[in-house]
Amino acid sequence: MGLFDRFASVEQAHTEVKARVDDPFGVRMDRMLSPTEAIIGNRPTILVGTNNYLGLTFDPACIEAAHKALDAYGTGTTGSRIANGSYAPHRELEHELADFYGRRHCMVFTTGYQANLGVISTLAGPQDYLLIDADSHASIYDACRLGTATVVRFKHNDAEDLDKRLRRLADEPGNKVIVTEGIYSMLGDQAPLKEMAEVKRKHGAWMVLDEAHSMGVLGQTGRGLAEEQGVEADMDFIVGTFSKSLGAVGGFCASDHPQFDLMRIVCRPYMFTASLPPSVIASVTEALRQLRKRPELRTQLWDNVATLYDGFQRHGFALGPQKGPVVAIKLPSPDLAVGFWRALLDQGVYVNLALPPATPQGTALLRCSVCAAHSRAQLDKVVAITAEIGRELGVIGQELRAAG
Amino acid sequence: MGLMEREDVAVFEQVVALLEPFRKAEGAITRETDISQDLKLDSLAVMDLMMELEETFDVTIPLNLVAEIRTVGDLAEAIRRR
């Protein structure tokens, strides 16, 4: 048995895709022209698959902050917070994030993935229960494997099902920790947090909310879905990322729990990895300030969401259930999705190709993410090109063709 | 057949009935049937199947057990022990 034999089916699927088009998971942005445009294979390409929701990656203030930190603190911290010490900017960012969320504590992680991995695997111990949404992000599933708790899945975004599962565990003595996401990354749908918070209170459970895709996007001040639905008090731990609205890389967790800081000396994905470079911390800190003082970025984002979502819908594409910065076009087969994706790239539009098993219910998706910095002209062009290819491939306009 | 055995058979039969719609390969399902090899169910499908079974039997089957469950017999046993 070879070392990689157990990946045979993945390898085969990947080979089949590559035989038809250039590797869709190996796209190279040769040059970045702006947050929404890159040169890919000599062609200027509109980027509609970046998660760069507020378009802050080229914000002059963020870039200047990063430059200054680079000069003042050097290229990297060369070690972990716990072994090699914290730099002042790391603590400052933690304070600003705690202030933004109105919480007493905040910890910064090196990636969003590690924030989930660390927080979830540490909070629930051997006698405890983790209740996770069936469509949870890989980082949540991996946290379950790293941790020692008993793991129970509930049906996606189904508060009633969560209630049922907690009821079955009612006589078990351990803590119950519910994990959910604000906006789900593939279809862009939002959790019914109000209902889930009710269930949580009823069973005396704890709740971890991952606002990765909703931070800076939802809520009066951009804190996310919990703010939008008015249930922040029920969210015991807020996890988030710097790699979406804040335009860099990293993750965090904010909480009011009085013993929260204990995590710094027991949470392995925090302790045993190098901390973020000071320049990244600086650009993130500035991006958070921009997020707070420029609500118009959010307004612009939602205007753009409407343009793209309504545009696709007008042409008859099957979309995710809810309007949001993630706009997913559902296609009937992976084969069709691969061809569609390639045709879009050939015409200068980059979206994400999402195939099973990374997608819910085995759907094949063209996953688009909207940016506040997209111009109306860019989005109109994306809709027009997508509709044209959709018609050519018979994805939309069937009835017209039948009539003709 | 004692009560335990009758219970065991009843659970097994229900598991087989629930496996039918998930089944992609041909052939009768026995206790020795390997869920991934013979029924061609991937790990995601197995997890979804477990959710169905939790519903049917009103039990909790932790995700942690998925790695240990290889055959249909293992699956029935996991439910019976709950």
Interface residues (C-beta under 8 A of the other chain):
Chain A: I132 A134 C144 T150 V151 V152 R153 K155 R165 R168 L169 P356 P357 G362
Chain B: D42 S43 L44 M47 D48 M50 M51 E54 D58 V59 T60 P62 L63 N64
